Amino acid sequence: MIIAAAASPAPSTIDTAFTNPFDLIRARVGETFVIVLDANPTTGYSWSVVDSGGSRIANVGSAFLRPESGRVGAGGKQILLFRATSPGVAALTFRYVRPFDSSTFAGAKTAVFHVVVAAS
């Protein structure tokens, strides 16, 4: 796997990765986890965090994994990195949009991941 670009440096360890919005994410305060979603930035679209769960979850960064085929224009995976910061329940909401789409763009794909953060 090759990471194309990272918005911020990755932590030294990632505790868990999640791909299915129907799976409940359980994390302890201080743990990091990633959400991995299919994406193709060559189309102008990327996953944007609409709701980051308030103060319980910190958005650490994002990166794109190119497909192993290496084909130009092929989709890959967008990696979204988070850290659990305080105990409680949160919902992380994402929209698959282009930067110029309005925040109320009705045609956007959405994904919601539910997170339970326990004290460390």
MOPAC internal coordinates of N, CA, C and O (Angstrom, degrees):
PM7 1SCF
backbone

  N    0.0000 0     0.00 0     0.00 0    0    0    0
  C    1.4427 1     0.00 0     0.00 0    1    0    0
  C    1.5165 1   109.24 1     0.00 0    2    1    0
  O    1.2310 1   121.01 1   -38.97 1    3    2    1
  N    1.3138 1   115.67 1   141.03 1    3    2    1
  C    1.4609 1   121.47 1   179.52 1    5    3    2
  C    1.5152 1   107.97 1  -122.54 1    6    5    3
  O    1.2310 1   120.37 1   -51.36 1    7    6    5
  N    1.3170 1   116.90 1   128.64 1    7    6    5
  C    1.4600 1   120.55 1   175.61 1    9    7    6
  C    1.5173 1   107.55 1   -91.06 1   10    9    7
  O    1.2310 1   120.84 1   -57.27 1   11   10    9
  N    1.3420 1   116.00 1   122.73 1   11   10    9
  C    1.4571 1   121.29 1  -175.30 1   13   11   10
  C    1.5257 1   111.63 1   -72.05 1   14   13   11
  O    1.2310 1   120.66 1   131.26 1   15   14   13
  N    1.3152 1   116.34 1   -48.74 1   15   14   13
  C    1.4664 1   119.74 1  -178.89 1   17   15   14
  C    1.5053 1   108.36 1  -159.65 1   18   17   15
  O    1.2310 1   120.62 1   -36.48 1   19   18   17
  N    1.2887 1   116.43 1   143.52 1   19   18   17
  C    1.4585 1   120.34 1   178.42 1   21   19   18
  C    1.5112 1   109.14 1  -119.57 1   22   21   19
  O    1.2310 1   120.94 1   -40.84 1   23   22   21
  N    1.3308 1   115.81 1   139.16 1   23   22   21
  C    1.4485 1   120.48 1   179.81 1   25   23   22
  C    1.5237 1   111.10 1   -72.84 1   26   25   23
  O    1.2310 1   120.56 1   151.87 1   27   26   25
  N    1.3239 1   116.53 1   -28.13 1   27   26   25
  C    1.4501 1   120.97 1   178.06 1   29   27   26
  C    1.5200 1   108.51 1  -153.01 1   30   29   27
  O    1.2310 1   119.82 1   -18.27 1   31   30   29
  N    1.3189 1   117.94 1   161.73 1   31   30   29
  C    1.4550 1   119.23 1  -178.51 1   33   31   30
  C    1.5179 1   111.53 1   -61.44 1   34   33   31
  O    1.2310 1   120.46 1   -38.46 1   35   34   33
  N    1.3196 1   116.73 1   141.54 1   35   34   33
  C    1.4575 1   121.92 1   179.00 1   37   35   34
  C    1.5206 1   109.35 1   -79.72 1   38   37   35
  O    1.2310 1   120.55 1   -29.52 1   39   38   37
  N    1.3312 1   116.55 1   150.48 1   39   38   37
  C    1.4556 1   118.35 1   175.93 1   41   39   38
  C    1.5245 1   109.47 1   -69.36 1   42   41   39
  O    1.2310 1   120.44 1   -13.07 1   43   42   41
  N    1.3197 1   116.76 1   166.93 1   43   42   41
  C    1.4550 1   120.05 1  -177.00 1   45   43   42
  C    1.5213 1   112.32 1   -68.54 1   46   45   43
  O    1.2310 1   119.66 1   153.00 1   47   46   45
  N    1.3309 1   118.26 1   -27.00 1   47   46   45
  C    1.4610 1   120.78 1   176.48 1   49   47   46
  C    1.5107 1   110.08 1  -136.66 1   50   49   47
  O    1.2310 1   121.30 1   -32.84 1   51   50   49
  N    1.3138 1   115.11 1   147.16 1   51   50   49
  C    1.4568 1   121.90 1   174.58 1   53   51   50
  C    1.5128 1   105.58 1  -118.04 1   54   53   51
  O    1.2310 1   120.29 1   -55.91 1   55   54   53
  N    1.3247 1   117.05 1   124.09 1   55   54   53
  C    1.4455 1   120.84 1  -173.24 1   57   55   54
  C    1.5305 1   112.77 1   -74.00 1   58   57   55
  O    1.2310 1   119.12 1   135.69 1   59   58   57
  N    1.3315 1   119.29 1   -44.31 1   59   58   57
  C    1.4530 1   121.41 1  -175.95 1   61   59   58
  C    1.5236 1   110.83 1  -154.14 1   62   61   59
  O    1.2310 1   120.94 1   -31.27 1   63   62   61
  N    1.3562 1   115.81 1   148.73 1   63   62   61
  C    1.4642 1   121.71 1   175.32 1   65   63   62
  C    1.5273 1   109.04 1  -117.21 1   66   65   63
  O    1.2310 1   120.48 1   -39.10 1   67   66   65
  N    1.3280 1   116.68 1   140.90 1   67   66   65
  C    1.4618 1   122.40 1  -178.78 1   69   67   66
  C    1.5196 1   110.02 1  -126.46 1   70   69   67
  O    1.2310 1   120.63 1   -41.10 1   71   70   69
  N    1.3304 1   116.40 1   138.90 1   71   70   69
  C    1.4600 1   121.94 1  -179.91 1   73   71   70
  C    1.5252 1   112.80 1  -123.22 1   74   73   71
  O    1.2310 1   119.82 1   163.34 1   75   74   73
  N    1.3154 1   117.94 1   -16.66 1   75   74   73
  C    1.4535 1   121.81 1  -173.91 1   77   75   74
  C    1.5282 1   110.44 1  -111.58 1   78   77   75
  O    1.2310 1   119.90 1   -61.69 1   79   78   77
  N    1.3390 1   117.79 1   118.31 1   79   78   77
  C    1.4700 1   119.91 1  -179.83 1   81   79   78
  C    1.5293 1   113.36 1   -62.98 1   82   81   79
  O    1.2310 1   119.84 1   164.14 1   83   82   81
  N    1.3256 1   117.91 1   -15.86 1   83   82   81
  C    1.4598 1   120.13 1  -179.47 1   85   83   82
  C    1.5315 1   112.45 1   -84.36 1   86   85   83
  O    1.2310 1   120.36 1   170.54 1   87   86   85
  N    1.3300 1   116.92 1    -9.46 1   87   86   85
  C    1.4628 1   121.07 1   176.75 1   89   87   86
  C    1.5271 1   109.42 1   -87.14 1   90   89   87
  O    1.2310 1   120.70 1   -50.58 1   91   90   89
  N    1.3235 1   116.26 1   129.42 1   91   90   89
  C    1.4616 1   120.93 1   177.19 1   93   91   90
  C    1.5251 1   108.65 1   -73.98 1   94   93   91
  O    1.2310 1   120.88 1   -49.52 1   95   94   93
  N    1.3176 1   115.92 1   130.48 1   95   94   93
  C    1.4586 1   120.95 1   178.03 1   97   95   94
  C    1.5207 1   107.92 1   -92.32 1   98   97   95
  O    1.2310 1   120.86 1   -53.11 1   99   98   97
  N    1.3304 1   115.95 1   126.89 1   99   98   97
  C    1.4589 1   121.59 1   176.33 1  101   99   98
  C    1.5227 1   107.35 1  -117.35 1  102  101   99
  O    1.2310 1   120.91 1   -52.72 1  103  102  101
  N    1.3205 1   115.87 1   127.28 1  103  102  101
  C    1.4682 1   120.74 1  -179.26 1  105  103  102
  C    1.5191 1   108.80 1  -141.90 1  106  105  103
  O    1.2310 1   121.27 1   -23.34 1  107  106  105
  N    1.3065 1   115.17 1   156.66 1  107  106  105
  C    1.4656 1   121.29 1   174.46 1  109  107  106
  C    1.5260 1   108.04 1  -102.90 1  110  109  107
  O    1.2310 1   121.05 1   -26.47 1  111  110  109
  N    1.3163 1   115.60 1   153.53 1  111  110  109
  C    1.4648 1   120.29 1   178.12 1  113  111  110
  C    1.5294 1   108.36 1   -53.19 1  114  113  111
  O    1.2310 1   121.05 1   -49.46 1  115  114  113
  N    1.3305 1   115.60 1   130.54 1  115  114  113
  C    1.4570 1   122.24 1  -179.97 1  117  115  114
  C    1.5162 1   113.91 1    95.41 1  118  117  115
  O    1.2310 1   119.42 1   161.90 1  119  118  117
  N    1.3453 1   118.70 1   -18.10 1  119  118  117
  C    1.4633 1   120.76 1   178.74 1  121  119  118
  C    1.5180 1   110.68 1   -76.42 1  122  121  119
  O    1.2310 1   121.37 1   -30.47 1  123  122  121
  N    1.3224 1   114.99 1   149.53 1  123  122  121
  C    1.4579 1   120.74 1   174.39 1  125  123  122
  C    1.5155 1   108.70 1  -107.69 1  126  125  123
  O    1.2310 1   121.18 1   -28.69 1  127  126  125
  N    1.3281 1   115.34 1   151.31 1  127  126  125
  C    1.4591 1   121.13 1   175.82 1  129  127  126
  C    1.5153 1   108.27 1  -148.46 1  130  129  127
  O    1.2310 1   121.05 1   -21.96 1  131  130  129
  N    1.3214 1   115.60 1   158.04 1  131  130  129
  C    1.4566 1   119.95 1   178.51 1  133  131  130
  C    1.5123 1   110.05 1  -121.06 1  134  133  131
  O    1.2310 1   121.76 1   -31.38 1  135  134  133
  N    1.3051 1   114.23 1   148.62 1  135  134  133
  C    1.4556 1   122.38 1   170.82 1  137  135  134
  C    1.5121 1   105.44 1  -112.49 1  138  137  135
  O    1.2310 1   120.75 1   -50.89 1  139  138  137
  N    1.3306 1   116.17 1   129.11 1  139  138  137
  C    1.4547 1   122.79 1  -176.26 1  141  139  138
  C    1.5252 1   108.23 1  -115.09 1  142  141  139
  O    1.2310 1   120.54 1   -59.03 1  143  142  141
  N    1.3368 1   116.58 1   120.97 1  143  142  141
  C    1.4575 1   121.87 1  -177.85 1  145  143  142
  C    1.5310 1   110.05 1  -127.98 1  146  145  143
  O    1.2310 1   120.82 1   -37.05 1  147  146  145
  N    1.3403 1   116.04 1   142.95 1  147  146  145
  C    1.4654 1   120.34 1   175.35 1  149  147  146
  C    1.5175 1   109.40 1   -61.07 1  150  149  147
  O    1.2310 1   120.69 1   -43.18 1  151  150  149
  N    1.3223 1   116.29 1   136.82 1  151  150  149
  C    1.4633 1   120.69 1  -178.77 1  153  151  150
  C    1.5204 1   110.19 1  -154.99 1  154  153  151
  O    1.2310 1   121.35 1   -22.29 1  155  154  153
  N    1.3194 1   115.03 1   157.71 1  155  154  153
  C    1.4620 1   121.27 1   176.12 1  157  155  154
  C    1.5244 1   108.43 1  -143.42 1  158  157  155
  O    1.2310 1   120.08 1   -91.07 1  159  158  157
  N    1.3270 1   117.45 1    88.93 1  159  158  157
  C    1.4633 1   120.10 1  -176.32 1  161  159  158
  C    1.5277 1   114.01 1   -65.07 1  162  161  159
  O    1.2310 1   119.68 1   163.95 1  163  162  161
  N    1.3387 1   118.21 1   -16.05 1  163  162  161
  C    1.4693 1   119.12 1   177.89 1  165  163  162
  C    1.5221 1   111.48 1   -66.41 1  166  165  163
  O    1.2310 1   119.81 1   163.11 1  167  166  165
  N    1.3387 1   117.97 1   -16.89 1  167  166  165
  C    1.4605 1   121.86 1   177.41 1  169  167  166
  C    1.5228 1   111.76 1   -87.29 1  170  169  167
  O    1.2310 1   120.68 1   172.94 1  171  170  169
  N    1.3323 1   116.30 1    -7.06 1  171  170  169
  C    1.4580 1   120.82 1  -176.92 1  173  171  170
  C    1.5151 1   113.02 1    94.06 1  174  173  171
  O    1.2310 1   120.25 1   174.04 1  175  174  173
  N    1.3262 1   117.13 1    -5.96 1  175  174  173
  C    1.4553 1   121.04 1  -178.73 1  177  175  174
  C    1.5244 1   111.21 1   -95.40 1  178  177  175
  O    1.2310 1   121.18 1   -31.91 1  179  178  177
  N    1.3281 1   115.35 1   148.09 1  179  178  177
  C    1.4601 1   121.45 1   170.70 1  181  179  178
  C    1.5238 1   107.34 1  -154.47 1  182  181  179
  O    1.2310 1   121.23 1   -16.80 1  183  182  181
  N    1.3190 1   115.25 1   163.20 1  183  182  181
  C    1.4593 1   120.38 1   178.66 1  185  183  182
  C    1.5212 1   108.63 1   -80.80 1  186  185  183
  O    1.2310 1   121.26 1   -49.95 1  187  186  185
  N    1.3125 1   115.19 1   130.05 1  187  186  185
  C    1.4534 1   122.37 1   179.58 1  189  187  186
  C    1.5269 1   108.65 1  -116.41 1  190  189  187
  O    1.2310 1   120.24 1   -42.13 1  191  190  189
  N    1.3177 1   117.15 1   137.87 1  191  190  189
  C    1.4625 1   121.22 1   177.89 1  193  191  190
  C    1.5254 1   108.07 1   -78.64 1  194  193  191
  O    1.2310 1   120.66 1   -62.51 1  195  194  193
  N    1.3204 1   116.34 1   117.49 1  195  194  193
  C    1.4595 1   121.69 1   178.92 1  197  195  194
  C    1.5216 1   110.04 1   -91.25 1  198  197  195
  O    1.2310 1   120.69 1   138.96 1  199  198  197
  N    1.3189 1   116.28 1   -41.04 1  199  198  197
  C    1.4683 1   122.00 1   178.38 1  201  199  198
  C    1.5168 1   107.08 1  -137.69 1  202  201  199
  O    1.2310 1   120.35 1   -59.48 1  203  202  201
  N    1.3188 1   116.93 1   120.52 1  203  202  201
  C    1.4643 1   120.62 1  -175.54 1  205  203  202
  C    1.5205 1   113.25 1   -99.41 1  206  205  203
  O    1.2310 1   119.95 1  -160.09 1  207  206  205
  N    1.3176 1   117.70 1    19.91 1  207  206  205
  C    1.4538 1   119.72 1   175.40 1  209  207  206
  C    1.5132 1   114.94 1    79.75 1  210  209  207
  O    1.2310 1   120.21 1  -160.95 1  211  210  209
  N    1.2986 1   117.20 1    19.05 1  211  210  209
  C    1.4647 1   120.30 1   178.37 1  213  211  210
  C    1.5195 1   112.00 1    66.43 1  214  213  211
  O    1.2310 1   120.51 1    38.52 1  215  214  213
  N    1.3141 1   116.64 1  -141.48 1  215  214  213
  C    1.4636 1   121.10 1  -175.24 1  217  215  214
  C    1.5284 1   112.81 1   -83.61 1  218  217  215
  O    1.2310 1   119.59 1   176.80 1  219  218  217
  N    1.3269 1   118.39 1    -3.20 1  219  218  217
  C    1.4685 1   120.84 1  -178.24 1  221  219  218
  C    1.5230 1   113.21 1   -79.15 1  222  221  219
  O    1.2310 1   120.57 1   156.02 1  223  222  221
  N    1.3239 1   116.51 1   -23.98 1  223  222  221
  C    1.4651 1   122.12 1  -175.05 1  225  223  222
  C    1.5231 1   108.92 1  -129.98 1  226  225  223
  O    1.2310 1   120.21 1   -46.33 1  227  226  225
  N    1.3346 1   117.20 1   133.67 1  227  226  225
  C    1.4679 1   121.61 1   175.40 1  229  227  226
  C    1.5256 1   108.59 1  -108.62 1  230  229  227
  O    1.2310 1   120.96 1   -49.07 1  231  230  229
  N    1.3183 1   115.77 1   130.93 1  231  230  229
  C    1.4609 1   122.12 1   176.16 1  233  231  230
  C    1.5290 1   107.00 1   -79.78 1  234  233  231
  O    1.2310 1   120.34 1   -65.01 1  235  234  233
  N    1.3369 1   116.96 1   114.99 1  235  234  233
  C    1.4613 1   121.47 1  -175.35 1  237  235  234
  C    1.5196 1   111.93 1   -92.34 1  238  237  235
  O    1.2310 1   119.79 1   146.58 1  239  238  237
  N    1.3364 1   118.00 1   -33.42 1  239  238  237
  C    1.4606 1   119.66 1   179.91 1  241  239  238
  C    1.5063 1   112.65 1   166.75 1  242  241  239
  O    1.2310 1   121.47 1     1.43 1  243  242  241
  N    1.3205 1   114.79 1  -178.57 1  243  242  241
  C    1.4506 1   121.80 1  -177.21 1  245  243  242
  C    1.5255 1   109.19 1  -147.03 1  246  245  243
  O    1.2310 1   120.98 1   -30.30 1  247  246  245
  N    1.3172 1   115.73 1   149.70 1  247  246  245
  C    1.4652 1   121.19 1   177.94 1  249  247  246
  C    1.5250 1   108.47 1  -149.10 1  250  249  247
  O    1.2310 1   120.54 1   -15.35 1  251  250  249
  N    1.3073 1   116.57 1   164.65 1  251  250  249
  C    1.4635 1   121.95 1   177.15 1  253  251  250
  C    1.5167 1   109.18 1  -118.33 1  254  253  251
  O    1.2310 1   120.98 1   -48.61 1  255  254  253
  N    1.3223 1   115.73 1   131.39 1  255  254  253
  C    1.4618 1   121.12 1   174.21 1  257  255  254
  C    1.5171 1   108.46 1   -99.83 1  258  257  255
  O    1.2310 1   120.85 1   -60.27 1  259  258  257
  N    1.3057 1   115.98 1   119.73 1  259  258  257
  C    1.4720 1   120.37 1   177.69 1  261  259  258
  C    1.5182 1   109.29 1   -69.15 1  262  261  259
  O    1.2310 1   120.61 1   -27.09 1  263  262  261
  N    1.3294 1   116.43 1   152.91 1  263  262  261
  C    1.4671 1   118.43 1   176.99 1  265  263  262
  C    1.5272 1   110.22 1   -68.37 1  266  265  263
  O    1.2310 1   120.83 1   -28.02 1  267  266  265
  N    1.3241 1   116.03 1   151.98 1  267  266  265
  C    1.4567 1   119.87 1  -179.81 1  269  267  266
  C    1.5217 1   112.14 1   -65.17 1  270  269  267
  O    1.2310 1   120.19 1   156.53 1  271  270  269
  N    1.3408 1   117.24 1   -23.47 1  271  270  269
  C    1.4685 1   120.23 1   179.86 1  273  271  270
  C    1.5215 1   111.51 1   -65.40 1  274  273  271
  O    1.2310 1   120.46 1   152.50 1  275  274  273
  N    1.3477 1   116.73 1   -27.50 1  275  274  273
  C    1.4580 1   120.88 1  -179.30 1  277  275  274
  C    1.5185 1   113.89 1    72.43 1  278  277  275
  O    1.2310 1   119.66 1  -172.81 1  279  278  277
  N    1.3161 1   118.25 1     7.19 1  279  278  277
  C    1.4663 1   121.64 1  -178.90 1  281  279  278
  C    1.5264 1   110.98 1   -70.03 1  282  281  279
  O    1.2310 1   121.02 1   -43.17 1  283  282  281
  N    1.3074 1   115.66 1   136.83 1  283  282  281
  C    1.4548 1   121.47 1   177.72 1  285  283  282
  C    1.5229 1   108.66 1   -64.92 1  286  285  283
  O    1.2310 1   120.43 1   -47.81 1  287  286  285
  N    1.3214 1   116.78 1   132.19 1  287  286  285
  C    1.4577 1   121.91 1   177.99 1  289  287  286
  C    1.5129 1   114.26 1    86.10 1  290  289  287
  O    1.2310 1   119.84 1   174.69 1  291  290  289
  N    1.3256 1   117.91 1    -5.31 1  291  290  289
  C    1.4629 1   120.53 1   179.64 1  293  291  290
  C    1.5222 1   109.73 1   -75.40 1  294  293  291
  O    1.2310 1   121.13 1   -33.12 1  295  294  293
  N    1.3183 1   115.44 1   146.88 1  295  294  293
  C    1.4583 1   120.74 1   178.24 1  297  295  294
  C    1.5161 1   111.45 1   -74.06 1  298  297  295
  O    1.2310 1   121.36 1   -18.32 1  299  298  297
  N    1.2904 1   115.01 1   161.68 1  299  298  297
  C    1.4582 1   121.34 1   178.54 1  301  299  298
  C    1.5113 1   109.59 1  -142.40 1  302  301  299
  O    1.2310 1   120.34 1    39.37 1  303  302  301
  N    1.3072 1   116.96 1  -140.63 1  303  302  301
  C    1.4588 1   122.63 1  -178.06 1  305  303  302
  C    1.5196 1   109.92 1  -129.78 1  306  305  303
  O    1.2310 1   120.96 1   -45.27 1  307  306  305
  N    1.3229 1   115.77 1   134.73 1  307  306  305
  C    1.4510 1   120.02 1   172.11 1  309  307  306
  C    1.5223 1   107.03 1   -96.82 1  310  309  307
  O    1.2310 1   121.20 1   -52.15 1  311  310  309
  N    1.3167 1   115.31 1   127.85 1  311  310  309
  C    1.4545 1   122.78 1  -178.29 1  313  311  310
  C    1.5280 1   107.66 1  -104.52 1  314  313  311
  O    1.2310 1   120.26 1   -57.83 1  315  314  313
  N    1.3191 1   117.10 1   122.17 1  315  314  313
  C    1.4597 1   122.63 1  -179.40 1  317  315  314
  C    1.5265 1   107.70 1  -116.30 1  318  317  315
  O    1.2310 1   120.41 1   -60.42 1  319  318  317
  N    1.3071 1   116.81 1   119.58 1  319  318  317
  C    1.4548 1   123.07 1  -172.78 1  321  319  318
  C    1.5312 1   110.97 1  -103.56 1  322  321  319
  O    1.2310 1   121.15 1   -47.58 1  323  322  321
  N    1.3427 1   115.41 1   132.42 1  323  322  321
  C    1.4616 1   121.80 1  -177.96 1  325  323  322
  C    1.5218 1   110.88 1  -134.09 1  326  325  323
  O    1.2310 1   121.11 1   -22.09 1  327  326  325
  N    1.3401 1   115.49 1   157.91 1  327  326  325
  C    1.4648 1   121.92 1   175.14 1  329  327  326
  C    1.5276 1   107.77 1  -128.04 1  330  329  327
  O    1.2310 1   120.58 1   -47.02 1  331  330  329
  N    1.3276 1   116.49 1   132.98 1  331  330  329
  C    1.4579 1   121.75 1   175.43 1  333  331  330
  C    1.5284 1   107.91 1   -74.84 1  334  333  331
  O    1.2310 1   120.30 1   -52.05 1  335  334  333
  N    1.3422 1   117.03 1   127.95 1  335  334  333
  C    1.4662 1   120.26 1  -173.32 1  337  335  334
  C    1.5232 1   114.79 1  -115.74 1  338  337  335
  O    1.2310 1   119.66 1   152.31 1  339  338  337
  N    1.3444 1   118.26 1   -27.69 1  339  338  337
  C    1.4625 1   119.53 1   178.07 1  341  339  338
  C    1.5235 1   109.88 1  -152.49 1  342  341  339
  O    1.2310 1   120.01 1   -30.45 1  343  342  341
  N    1.3382 1   117.58 1   149.55 1  343  342  341
  C    1.4655 1   121.46 1  -175.89 1  345  343  342
  C    1.5225 1   112.81 1   -63.03 1  346  345  343
  O    1.2310 1   121.28 1   -32.15 1  347  346  345
  N    1.3351 1   115.15 1   147.85 1  347  346  345
  C    1.4583 1   121.58 1   176.42 1  349  347  346
  C    1.5162 1   111.37 1   139.84 1  350  349  347
  O    1.2310 1   121.07 1    11.58 1  351  350  349
  N    1.3235 1   115.56 1  -168.42 1  351  350  349
  C    1.4606 1   123.19 1  -178.32 1  353  351  350
  C    1.5275 1   108.81 1  -112.78 1  354  353  351
  O    1.2310 1   120.88 1   -40.51 1  355  354  353
  N    1.3233 1   115.92 1   139.49 1  355  354  353
  C    1.4692 1   120.24 1  -179.84 1  357  355  354
  C    1.5205 1   109.51 1  -143.88 1  358  357  355
  O    1.2310 1   120.79 1   -22.30 1  359  358  357
  N    1.3160 1   116.10 1   157.70 1  359  358  357
  C    1.4546 1   122.43 1   173.53 1  361  359  358
  C    1.5266 1   107.96 1  -120.99 1  362  361  359
  O    1.2310 1   120.60 1   -55.24 1  363  362  361
  N    1.3246 1   116.45 1   124.76 1  363  362  361
  C    1.4650 1   121.88 1   175.23 1  365  363  362
  C    1.5188 1   107.35 1   -96.67 1  366  365  363
  O    1.2310 1   120.39 1   -59.01 1  367  366  365
  N    1.3201 1   116.87 1   120.99 1  367  366  365
  C    1.4567 1   121.46 1  -177.35 1  369  367  366
  C    1.5181 1   109.84 1  -114.67 1  370  369  367
  O    1.2310 1   121.02 1   -48.88 1  371  370  369
  N    1.3375 1   115.65 1   131.12 1  371  370  369
  C    1.4593 1   122.99 1  -178.90 1  373  371  370
  C    1.5199 1   110.02 1  -123.98 1  374  373  371
  O    1.2310 1   121.33 1   -31.01 1  375  374  373
  N    1.3467 1   115.06 1   148.99 1  375  374  373
  C    1.4722 1   121.47 1   173.97 1  377  375  374
  C    1.5136 1   108.31 1  -129.24 1  378  377  375
  O    1.2310 1   121.00 1   -40.56 1  379  378  377
  N    1.3306 1   115.70 1   139.44 1  379  378  377
  C    1.4588 1   122.20 1   179.39 1  381  379  378
  C    1.5227 1   107.59 1   -95.73 1  382  381  379
  O    1.2310 1   120.94 1   -82.37 1  383  382  381
  N    1.3376 1   115.81 1    97.63 1  383  382  381
  C    1.4623 1   121.59 1  -172.25 1  385  383  382
  C    1.5247 1   111.08 1  -137.52 1  386  385  383
  O    1.2310 1   121.77 1   -13.24 1  387  386  385
  N    1.3337 1   114.22 1   166.76 1  387  386  385
  C    1.4665 1   121.22 1   171.34 1  389  387  386
  C    1.5256 1   107.28 1   -91.42 1  390  389  387
  O    1.2310 1   119.97 1   -25.22 1  391  390  389
  N    1.3164 1   117.65 1   154.78 1  391  390  389
  C    1.4754 1   120.11 1  -176.61 1  393  391  390
  C    1.5267 1   113.82 1   -57.18 1  394  393  391
  O    1.2310 1   119.79 1   150.87 1  395  394  393
  N    1.3300 1   118.00 1   -29.13 1  395  394  393
  C    1.4619 1   120.15 1  -176.44 1  397  395  394
  C    1.5260 1   113.11 1   -91.94 1  398  397  395
  O    1.2310 1   119.51 1   176.18 1  399  398  397
  N    1.3457 1   118.54 1    -3.82 1  399  398  397
  C    1.4638 1   120.30 1   176.14 1  401  399  398
  C    1.5243 1   109.47 1   -69.25 1  402  401  399
  O    1.2310 1   120.79 1   -34.69 1  403  402  401
  N    1.3244 1   116.09 1   145.31 1  403  402  401
  C    1.4689 1   118.83 1   178.59 1  405  403  402
  C    1.5334 1   108.97 1   -71.78 1  406  405  403
  O    1.2310 1   120.98 1   -19.49 1  407  406  405
  N    1.3021 1   115.73 1   160.51 1  407  406  405
  C    1.4627 1   120.25 1  -178.47 1  409  407  406
  C    1.5210 1   112.01 1   -67.63 1  410  409  407
  O    1.2310 1   120.06 1   167.09 1  411  410  409
  N    1.3209 1   117.49 1   -12.91 1  411  410  409
  C    1.4636 1   121.10 1   179.55 1  413  411  410
  C    1.5257 1   111.79 1  -107.16 1  414  413  411
  O    1.2310 1   119.72 1  -163.87 1  415  414  413
  N    1.3382 1   118.14 1    16.13 1  415  414  413
  C    1.4616 1   122.79 1  -179.30 1  417  415  414
  C    1.5270 1   110.16 1   -53.26 1  418  417  415
  O    1.2310 1   120.33 1   -66.18 1  419  418  417
  N    1.3325 1   116.98 1   113.82 1  419  418  417
  C    1.4716 1   121.88 1  -172.68 1  421  419  418
  C    1.5214 1   113.27 1   -70.09 1  422  421  419
  O    1.2310 1   119.39 1   154.72 1  423  422  421
  N    1.3273 1   118.77 1   -25.28 1  423  422  421
  C    1.4483 1   120.96 1  -175.87 1  425  423  422
  C    1.5158 1   115.19 1   -85.92 1  426  425  423
  O    1.2310 1   119.95 1  -175.84 1  427  426  425
  N    1.3099 1   117.71 1     4.16 1  427  426  425
  C    1.4634 1   120.62 1  -175.04 1  429  427  426
  C    1.5264 1   111.55 1   -74.79 1  430  429  427
  O    1.2310 1   121.19 1   -40.84 1  431  430  429
  N    1.3484 1   115.33 1   139.16 1  431  430  429
  C    1.4636 1   120.37 1   170.59 1  433  431  430
  C    1.5205 1   106.92 1   -71.42 1  434  433  431
  O    1.2310 1   120.66 1   -33.43 1  435  434  433
  N    1.3175 1   116.35 1   146.57 1  435  434  433
  C    1.4536 1   120.59 1   175.90 1  437  435  434
  C    1.5200 1   110.33 1  -129.07 1  438  437  435
  O    1.2310 1   120.77 1   -24.57 1  439  438  437
  N    1.3014 1   116.13 1   155.43 1  439  438  437
  C    1.4517 1   122.88 1   174.07 1  441  439  438
  C    1.5171 1   107.32 1  -142.96 1  442  441  439
  O    1.2310 1   120.75 1   -46.10 1  443  442  441
  N    1.3307 1   116.17 1   133.90 1  443  442  441
  C    1.4537 1   121.33 1   179.69 1  445  443  442
  C    1.5254 1   108.00 1  -124.47 1  446  445  443
  O    1.2310 1   121.05 1   -55.87 1  447  446  445
  N    1.3249 1   115.59 1   124.13 1  447  446  445
  C    1.4646 1   122.41 1   177.53 1  449  447  446
  C    1.5314 1   107.93 1  -111.98 1  450  449  447
  O    1.2310 1   120.62 1   -49.55 1  451  450  449
  N    1.3184 1   116.43 1   130.45 1  451  450  449
  C    1.4690 1   121.49 1   179.55 1  453  451  450
  C    1.5244 1   108.69 1   -97.39 1  454  453  451
  O    1.2310 1   121.64 1   -45.41 1  455  454  453
  N    1.3371 1   114.46 1   134.59 1  455  454  453
  C    1.4628 1   121.11 1  -174.46 1  457  455  454
  C    1.5313 1   109.63 1  -126.50 1  458  457  455
  O    1.2310 1   121.41 1   -46.34 1  459  458  457
  N    1.3212 1   114.90 1   133.66 1  459  458  457
  C    1.4642 1   121.44 1   171.92 1  461  459  458
  C    1.5163 1   106.57 1  -112.76 1  462  461  459
  O    1.2310 1   121.00 1   -60.04 1  463  462  461
  N    1.3398 1   115.69 1   119.96 1  463  462  461
  C    1.4564 1   121.19 1  -179.53 1  465  463  462
  C    1.5217 1   108.75 1  -105.88 1  466  465  463
  O    1.2310 1   120.99 1   -57.33 1  467  466  465
  N    1.3175 1   115.71 1   122.67 1  467  466  465
  C    1.4649 1   121.52 1   178.13 1  469  467  466
  C    1.5288 1   109.56 1  -101.33 1  470  469  467
  O    1.2310 1   121.34 1   -25.17 1  471  470  469
  N    1.3228 1   115.03 1   154.83 1  471  470  469
  C    1.4654 1   119.25 1   175.72 1  473  471  470
  C    1.5160 1   109.33 1   -62.68 1  474  473  471
  O    1.2310 1   120.38 1   -30.23 1  475  474  473
  N    1.3159 1   116.87 1   149.77 1  475  474  473
  C    1.4736 1   119.66 1  -177.18 1  477  475  474
  C    1.5074 1   112.92 1   -75.29 1  478  477  475
  O    1.2310 1   120.10 1   180.00 1  479  478  477

